Amino acid sequence: MLKFLSLGLITIFFSALSWAEEIEDHTKMLMDHGDGHLMEMSGGMVMGQNTDKLPGGCDSISETKEVTVHAGHKYAEKFPGRMYAFDTQEFHFKPCTKLTIHFVNEDKIRHQWMMHGLPKYLYPKGMFHLEVSGPAMISGTLILPPGDKTYLIHCDIAQHMEKGMKAQLKVGDGDGDLPSIPGVTAPVVPDDYNAGLAEVFAAAKLTETEIAAANEALVQAEAVKKANKAAATSQTDSFVSGMTVIGFVLGLLLALFLAKKFKGMGVSEVVASIFEWLAAGIKSIVKLLSDLVTRVISNKN
């Protein structure tokens, strides 16, 4: 028992080491470009970094927090119809919190952790932005504003938010919930894979007479489609069957003729005979073409 337990601990240890080696920390390579914009050339970026400037209304930092957020395809598996997701869809912090986000991308594509609605006098364009390409980690810090407010968190890469990479961060009690947060709030437009013609007609606001006419037209169109398909199949089958029979009969007659013609001959004699027939056939074709050309010229004259 002790032997198996030791083996298990060793396996977990080396698995952790391999994961640590695979997920590179890009934070160590960031270059400061000013105004809280940090960047490195292999695909890591922090925008809106703020470690010491208090937002208006904050007399001091209320508390210091760190949180690790994972992003990747596997975190969307629990949300039907979604492709990407964060491992956490909702965050809660006190106003004026100094918050450090360790953002871990576990996919082999680019992902972002972007927060909107921040004071523009302190955060350029009103956002705080973490970005990393491929399996890697990046960290950034900001100081949350005072007051109760709910902020949008999402990945701004095309279609990633629509495919599930979206969350909300509540400062204090927040000011309500945002729509379409996976697993938290209902979608604005829910996915419906079972909608039938009744729902389509209802959405189009058709009258009963119009619905009956539309149904009748659909039935007739389907019947015509099936009839055309059956006729085409029948014609194809008849053509193939006829050609098959004719080919079989001609092949059988040719085989009987050749068997009788080449009976008792050696291989070289058979080959010589075939070449003689080919030469005779070519001569006949040439003669026919020559006669045809002569007649055409004579008619013109």
Stockholm file with secondary structure:
# STOCKHOLM 1.0

chainA/1-301         MLKFLSLGLITIFFSALSWAEEIEDHTKMLMDHGDGHLMEMSGGMVMGQNTDKLPGGCDSISETKEVTVHAGHKYAEKFPGRMYAFDTQEFHFKPCTKLTIHFVNEDKIRHQWMMHGLPKYLYPKGMFHLEVSGPAMISGTLILPPGDKTYLIHCDIAQHMEKGMKAQLKVGDGDGDLPSIPGVTAPVVPDDYNAGLAEVFAAAKLTETEIAAANEALVQAEAVKKANKAAATSQTDSFVSGMTVIGFVLGLLLALFLAKKFKGMGVSEVVASIFEWLAAGIKSIVKLLSDLVTRVISNKN
#=GR chainA/1-301 SS CHHHHHHHHHHHHHHHHHHHHHSEEGGGGCEECSTTCEEETTTEEEESCCSSCCCTTCSSCCCEEEEEEEEEGGGGTTSTTCCCEESCSEEEECTTCEEEEEEEECSSSEEEEEEECCCTTTSGGGEEEEEEESSEEEEEEEECCSSCEEEEEECCSTTTTTTTCEEEEEETTCSSCCTTCTTTSCCSSCCCSCCCHHHHHHHHTCCHHHHHHHHHHHHHHHHHHHHHHHHHHHHHHHHHHHHHHHHHHHHHHHHHHHHHHTTTCCHHHHHHHHHHHHHHHHHHHHHHHHHHHHHHHHHHC
#=GC SS_cons         CHHHHHHHHHHHHHHHHHHHHHSEEGGGGCEECSTTCEEETTTEEEESCCSSCCCTTCSSCCCEEEEEEEEEGGGGTTSTTCCCEESCSEEEECTTCEEEEEEEECSSSEEEEEEECCCTTTSGGGEEEEEEESSEEEEEEEECCSSCEEEEEECCSTTTTTTTCEEEEEETTCSSCCTTCTTTSCCSSCCCSCCCHHHHHHHHTCCHHHHHHHHHHHHHHHHHHHHHHHHHHHHHHHHHHHHHHHHHHHHHHHHHHHHHHTTTCCHHHHHHHHHHHHHHHHHHHHHHHHHHHHHHHHHHC
//
